[in-house]
Amino acid sequence: MILDFENLQLYRENNRLELKSALAGLPQSLWETYSAFANTSGGIILLGVEESSDKTIKTLSLPNPEKLVHDFWNTVNNRQKVSANILSNKHVHIVEAAGNRIVVIEIPQASRRDKPIYIGTNPFTGSYRRDGEGDYHCTQNEVQNMMRDNADISQDQRVIEDRSLDVFDYESVKRYRNRLAAIRPGHVWENLNDVDFLRRLGAVNTDEDQKPHPTAAGLLMFGFEYEIVHEFPNYFLDYQERMDDVTRWTDRFISNTGEWSGNIHDFYFHVQNKITQDIKRPFALKNGWERIDDTPVHKAIREALLNSLIHANFYDRQGLVVIKERDRITISNPGNMRISIEDAIHGGKSDPRNQTLVKMFTLLGMVERAGSGVPNIFSVWQSQGWDAPVLKEEFNPDRTTLSLAFFASGQKVAIKNGDKKVAIKNGDKKVVIPSESVKKTVSERQKEVLIGAVGNGKSIRAAQVVEMLGVGPSRARKILAELVNEEALEAIGAKKDRVYRLKSKG
């Protein structure tokens, strides 16, 4: 193995590198870091290395690196010391770096079936995670979440024995059955009564008392919100539209108002319409007469919303939040990912936390091939020329967030004060606006108006600015007047039919 110190520096910046001098043998803190890396996103431990005063990595002369490796294997295979050995010989190396022999230990992220990885014999006192401050002791809730995830049975298959079938909003069940009938006419379950239908769907099951009870999936999908929080105290669904910089949100739809069921089924179908309604729909016909008003972007956004629901850990703290802004959508759900981010983006692997919810949405034709959801979203965004989606995990509390931007950074407005010109880029177009009288920095909203004008044939109307920025008519006219004063735009026509045109050349 050859050490690439540039990549090690990057690993350190990402908090996935731990330096330990190890001159006096294996330090106890090594095992805390082993647990922390295994329970988070993996990392590298270097024995025989320390940080210099200028923040560079400096190697030391280890007296006996072979003994350190021998002692490491003895301890990592001792179940009284460490809960599980997730390493093989390829993960531990003695290498020469800067004239010294050091030990490199590469720790992968543990499989969910091995988590939590802990030191000692008690997972609640010996489990660690990694964050920006280093290793920290896992909370009881974090340990319990890892234990739920390491079970072979999906957590949403659990039978809620202390609840009856009265938890269900049967109007939600009716809406689901109507959708199923429209998509799969003549389905073999079509004539079943509701209880038998829910049983086959996985929403109802029996336990030791042989009486029907809701499953966790059934409760989440069709239950009333006030019944759901009995089992999932932190359950909360939140959709926000933030189209105005002045107000906190311009529209909001949350699960605990009591004005609707508050369940996952009704939330998904309400919100998927809201987050896609502003996406342009090209006019196209299928079979010569049937209009196609769906696009790959629409499908990718719905897939992102659906992924957040089927992968969420509803037992965890905080709720599921969807935020729609003028230029992006952000979807954040409780719970970390059960496969690595790299595997999720590459595709081919899938390990949803709520398998029964997957089945329920699959019957409605909402779930594509397993492991294809995230790669498809990335592919669609690439085809549009937009910035790549940002998928990230956070810990304590565990959250997974996907951010989808509807722009490319290269299309942003660039201000050039040196030559007194404003350059606006929109794809391959470039319009240069002479503005010798510009005396102040163009605001973000003014930039958006200029970009909009470029994309609209070099002109724009006040009504278009109202729609684009989500502001009132008077505010739109004020922004346009400011750009006229800056000589970036010129006003043409009377007030009623006024058009604002770019003062451009080249």
Secondary structure, 3 states (H helix, E strand, C coil): CCCCHHHHHHHHHCCCEEEECCCCCCCCHHHHHHHHHHHCCCEEEEECEEECCCCCEEECCCCCHHHHHHHHHHHHCCCCCECCCCCCHHHEEEEEECCEEEEEEEECCCCCCCCCCEECCCHHHHEEEEECCEEEECCHHHHHHHHHHCCCCCHHHCECCCCCHHHECHHHHHHHHHHHHHHCCCCCCCCCCHHHHHHHHCCEEECCCCCEEEEHHHHHHHECHHHHHHHCCCCCEEEEEECCCCCCCCEEEECCCCCCCCCHHHHHHHHHHHHHCCCCCCCEEECCCEEECCCHHHHHHHHHHHHHHHHCCCCCCCCEEEEEECCEEEEEEECCCCCCHHHHHHCCCCCCCCHHHHHHHHHCCCCCCCCCHHHHHHHHHHHHCCCCCEEEEECCCCEEEEEEECCCHHHCEEEECCCCEEEEEECCEEEEEECCCCCCCCCHHHHHHHHHHHHCCCEECHHHHHHHHCCCHHHHHHHHHHHHHCCCEEEECCCCCCEEEECCEC
